[in-house]
Amino acid sequence: VVTGIEPAGEDGSGKIVFYPNPMNDLIKMQFFLPQEGEVLITLYDINGRELAQKKDLLSMGKHSYQMEGISRGTYIVTVTSNKFHLSGTLISSGSLNKMTRIVYEEISLKDKTDDVKGTTAVVEMQYNAGERLKLTAFSGNYSTVITDVPTTGKVITFNFIPCTDGDGNNYPIVQIGTQTWMAENLKATKFNDGTSIDNITDATAWAALYTPAYCIYDNNSSYKDVYGVLYNWFAVQTGKLCPSGWHVFTDDDWKTLEKNIPGDFDANKLKETGTTHWPAPNSSSTNETGFTALPGGHRTNLGSFLALGSNGQFWSSTEYSYTNAWNRGITFEFSEVLRKNNSKICGYSVRCLKD
């Protein structure tokens, strides 16, 4: 039964689908939500007595739940929001003496809107006390990174913020103190107004250039998705390199980042853990910020490529002199972040910060 303004089924049927029905120990139910919003799911016995209830903030799309701990009998399930009402009947042949539970299972998104938080599934995993977890949540094209060392059960809330470059690439974001950063290197080949950036592959041409340009390390396109692309500072200077509403960090922005991180600031709190991209053993890296710095290498002011896999250089938007600008360097051999001013012709990685 469906009442309300809009049909609650993807095909207009507006049904709650149960399987298996009749159930024994466990049953799954699916329904289609035509619009994001707060949804109340309630399980009643045949006499109308409420047995279990769950309230979630859901996105538009297909949603799936599991129910367990239901003893023998016939039951009614309702799914209600301010826009619609669904109801369905399930039959249980079980004889379980367990707590009745309604657990979210999965989501299939349809035209997800900005800043809508989907409820996550329950995921079981091995965890040892004191380990830091890097959690990435996805909402349509958007993703958010949170790191945490849990000591008790807790609810973690993810905020989804659009971060889309001129090419249409979407980037994960991470909140570090008072700042919101991109959690990957920029890989845009267009400015945020859609204008193409020149891709300069020739070393001599790169060294002679004083206009905006980018390149991929060693002119090898396979590096782009992992490490992003390298930009000269003239591309940074345009103010159009980052997604709309974002900017290349200033020298002072980075100093704020350092203050935002508890304890002594060092590069290990920014570096990706493991040895997939950094040299072994990389045992000091914690990535506790979720920044996930990668050793994307750089291009020198003479046009040569250096240091992929051993260091990452990141432009700031702050000019040092007519020829040089401030940047930050993260390397495999030093625990500190290096603050340097180098030639604007150099090709470095870029991380964007939300305005």
C-alpha positions in Angstrom: 0.0 0.0 0.0 1.3 3.4 -0.9 -0.1 6.8 0.1 1.4 10.2 -0.3 2.7 12.5 -3.0 5.1 10.4 -4.9 5.3 6.7 -5.8 7.7 4.8 -3.5 8.8 2.2 -6.0 11.4 2.6 -8.7 8.9 1.2 -11.2 5.9 2.8 -9.6 4.8 -0.4 -7.7 5.8 0.9 -4.3 6.3 -2.5 -2.8 8.5 -3.7 0.1 10.2 -6.8 -1.1 10.9 -9.5 1.5 13.0 -12.6 0.9 12.8 -15.4 1.9 9.2 -15.0 2.9 8.2 -17.0 5.0 11.5 -16.5 6.9 13.3 -18.6 9.5 16.2 -17.0 11.3 16.8 -14.0 9.0 14.9 -12.0 6.4 15.9 -9.2 4.0 13.7 -6.4 2.9 14.2 -3.9 0.1 12.4 -0.8 -0.9 13.0 2.2 -3.2 13.1 5.7 -1.8 12.1 8.3 -4.4 13.6 11.3 -2.4 16.2 11.6 0.4 14.9 12.2 3.9 14.4 10.7 7.3 12.7 7.3 7.3 11.1 5.4 10.1 10.9 1.6 9.8 8.6 -0.2 12.3 7.9 -3.9 12.9 4.4 -4.7 14.4 2.9 -8.0 15.3 -0.6 -8.9 14.0 -2.2 -7.2 17.0 -0.5 -3.9 16.2 2.1 -4.1 19.0 5.4 -2.4 18.2 8.3 -4.8 18.3 11.2 -2.9 16.8 11.9 0.4 15.2 14.7 2.1 13.3 15.1 5.7 12.1 17.6 6.5 9.4 18.5 9.5 7.2 18.5 7.9 3.7 19.4 9.0 0.2 17.3 8.6 -2.9 17.6 5.0 -4.2 17.2 1.4 -3.3 17.8 0.4 0.3 18.1 -3.0 1.9 17.7 -4.1 5.6 18.0 -7.3 7.5 15.7 -8.3 10.3 16.3 -11.1 12.8 15.1 -12.4 16.1 11.5 -12.7 14.9 9.5 -15.6 16.4 6.8 -17.6 14.7 3.8 -15.5 13.4 2.6 -12.9 10.9 4.0 -9.4 11.1 3.5 -5.9 9.5 6.4 -3.7 8.5 5.9 0.0 7.7 8.3 2.4 6.1 7.3 6.0 6.6 8.6 9.5 5.8 6.9 12.9 5.4 6.4 12.1 1.7 5.2 8.5 1.6 4.1 5.4 3.5 4.8 1.8 2.6 3.6 -1.4 4.4 4.2 -5.0 3.8 3.5 -8.4 5.5 6.1 -11.0 6.4 5.6 -14.5 7.9 8.1 -16.1 10.3 8.4 -19.8 11.0 11.3 -19.3 13.4 11.3 -20.0 17.1 14.3 -17.8 18.1 14.6 -16.4 21.6 16.7 -13.4 20.5 16.4 -9.6 20.5 14.5 -8.4 17.5 16.8 -6.3 15.3 16.6 -4.2 12.2 20.0 -3.7 10.5 20.9 -1.6 7.5 22.5 -3.6 4.7 23.2 -1.7 1.6 22.3 1.2 -0.6 22.0 1.9 -4.4 22.2 5.6 -5.2 20.1 7.4 -7.8 21.0 11.1 -8.5 22.4 11.6 -5.0 22.1 15.3 -3.9 24.8 17.3 -2.1 25.4 16.9 1.7 23.1 13.9 2.2 24.5 11.4 4.7 23.6 7.8 3.9 23.5 5.2 6.7 26.3 2.7 6.4 26.1 -1.1 6.6 27.4 -3.0 9.5 30.9 -4.3 8.5 32.8 -6.9 10.6 36.6 -6.7 10.5 39.6 -7.7 12.6 40.6 -4.8 14.9 43.4 -4.7 17.5 43.3 -2.2 20.3 45.3 1.0 19.5 45.2 0.6 15.7 44.2 3.7 13.7 41.4 3.2 11.2 41.2 5.1 8.0 37.5 5.2 7.1 36.3 6.4 3.7 32.6 6.9 3.1 31.0 7.4 -0.3 27.9 9.4 -1.3 27.3 9.3 -5.0 30.4 11.0 -6.6 31.5 12.4 -3.2 33.8 10.8 -0.6 35.0 11.8 2.8 38.0 10.4 4.8 38.1 10.2 8.6 40.8 8.6 10.7 40.1 7.3 14.3 41.5 5.2 17.1 38.3 3.8 18.6 38.3 2.8 22.2 34.5 2.3 22.6 31.5 1.9 20.4 30.7 5.2 18.7 28.8 6.8 15.8 31.0 8.5 13.2 29.3 11.2 11.1 30.6 11.9 7.6 29.9 15.3 5.9 30.0 15.1 2.1 31.3 18.2 0.3 31.5 18.6 -3.5 35.1 18.8 -4.8 35.0 18.5 -8.6 37.7 19.9 -10.9 37.4 21.3 -14.4 37.7 17.8 -16.0 34.8 16.5 -13.8 37.1 14.5 -11.5 35.7 14.1 -8.0 38.1 14.1 -5.0 37.8 12.7 -1.5 38.1 15.3 1.2 39.3 15.2 4.8 38.7 17.5 7.7 42.0 18.4 9.6 41.3 20.6 12.5 39.6 23.8 11.2 40.5 23.0 7.6 39.0 20.9 4.8 41.6 19.4 2.4 41.5 17.3 -0.7 42.8 13.8 0.2 44.3 13.2 -3.2 46.6 15.1 -5.5 45.0 17.2 -8.2 44.8 15.8 -11.7 42.9 18.4 -13.6 44.0 19.2 -17.2 41.5 22.1 -17.4 41.0 25.2 -15.2 37.7 25.4 -13.3 36.3 27.6 -16.1 36.8 24.7 -18.6 39.8 26.3 -20.3 42.5 23.7 -21.2 45.9 23.8 -19.6 48.9 23.2 -21.9 50.4 19.8 -21.5 54.2 20.2 -22.1 56.1 17.0 -22.6 59.4 18.3 -24.1 62.0 19.1 -21.5 63.5 22.1 -23.4 60.0 23.6 -23.9 59.2 23.1 -20.2 62.3 24.9 -19.1 61.7 27.9 -21.2 58.0 28.3 -20.2 56.6 31.2 -18.2 52.9 30.5 -18.8 50.6 27.9 -17.1 51.4 24.3 -17.9 51.1 20.7 -16.6 52.8 17.4 -17.2 52.5 13.8 -16.1 55.5 12.3 -14.5 57.9 10.9 -17.1 55.0 11.6 -19.6 53.6 8.3 -18.5 49.8 8.5 -18.3 49.6 5.5 -16.0 50.9 7.7 -13.1 48.1 10.2 -13.4 45.3 8.5 -11.4 47.6 7.6 -8.5 49.9 10.6 -8.2 47.9 13.3 -10.0 49.7 15.6 -12.4 52.5 18.2 -12.0 52.0 21.9 -12.5 54.3 24.8 -12.8 53.6 27.8 -10.5 52.2 29.9 -13.3 49.2 27.5 -13.4 48.8 28.0 -9.6 49.0 31.7 -10.0 45.8 31.9 -12.2 43.6 31.1 -9.2 41.6 28.8 -11.4 43.4 25.5 -10.9 41.4 24.1 -8.0 37.7 23.2 -8.0 35.3 26.1 -7.6 35.1 27.0 -3.9 38.7 25.7 -3.3 42.1 27.2 -3.6 45.8 26.1 -3.6 47.0 26.5 -0.1 49.0 29.5 1.0 52.1 29.5 3.0 50.1 30.6 6.0 47.4 27.9 5.3 50.1 25.2 5.8 51.2 26.8 9.0 47.6 26.5 10.2 47.6 22.9 9.2 50.7 22.3 11.4 48.9 23.9 14.4 45.8 21.8 13.8 47.6 18.5 14.3 47.9 17.4 17.9 51.3 16.8 19.4 54.6 17.3 17.5 54.0 18.0 13.9 55.9 15.8 11.5 55.6 14.4 8.0 54.7 10.9 9.2 51.3 12.1 10.3 50.6 13.1 6.6 52.2 10.2 4.7 50.4 7.2 3.4 51.1 4.1 5.4 52.5 0.9 3.9 54.9 0.3 1.1 52.6 0.4 -1.9 54.0 3.8 -2.9 56.6 4.8 -0.3 59.9 2.8 0.1 60.2 0.1 2.7 59.9 0.0 5.6 57.9 3.2 6.0 57.1 2.0 9.5 57.0 5.5 11.1 54.2 6.7 8.9 50.8 6.9 10.5 48.7 9.1 8.2 46.7 10.0 11.3 45.4 13.1 9.5 44.1 11.2 6.5 46.0 13.6 4.2 47.6 10.6 2.5 50.7 12.3 1.0 52.2 10.3 -1.9 55.7 10.5 -3.4 54.7 11.8 -6.8 58.1 13.1 -7.7 58.6 16.4 -9.5 59.9 18.1 -12.6 62.9 20.4 -12.3 63.2 23.8 -13.9 65.4 22.1 -16.5 62.6 19.8 -17.5 63.9 16.5 -16.1 61.8 14.2 -13.9 63.0 13.2 -10.5 62.2 11.3 -7.3 59.0 9.4 -8.1 58.5 7.0 -5.2 60.8 8.9 -2.8 59.4 12.4 -2.3 56.4 14.6 -3.0 56.6 18.4 -3.6 53.5 20.6 -3.2 53.1 24.1 -4.4 51.7 26.9 -2.2 50.1 29.9 -3.9 52.5 32.2 -2.0 55.1 34.0 -4.1 58.6 34.3 -2.6 60.3 36.4 -5.3 60.0 37.3 -8.9 61.5 33.9 -9.8 60.5 31.6 -6.9 57.5 30.5 -4.8 57.0 28.7 -1.5 56.4 24.9 -1.5 56.4 22.0 0.9 58.4 18.8 0.5 57.7 15.4 2.0 60.4 12.8 1.6 61.1 9.2 2.6 64.3 10.1 4.6 63.1 13.0 6.7 60.4 13.1 9.3 60.0 16.9 9.0 58.1 18.7 6.2 60.6 20.8 4.2 59.6 24.4 3.6 61.4 25.7 0.5 61.2 28.3 -2.2 62.0 27.0 -5.6 61.8 28.1 -9.2 58.3 28.8 -10.5 59.2 26.7 -13.6 59.3 23.5 -11.5 56.5 21.0 -11.8 55.0 20.1 -8.4 51.9 18.3 -7.1 48.9 20.4 -5.9 46.6 19.9 -3.0 43.5 22.2 -2.7 42.0 23.6 0.4 38.3 24.6 0.8 37.7 28.4 0.9 
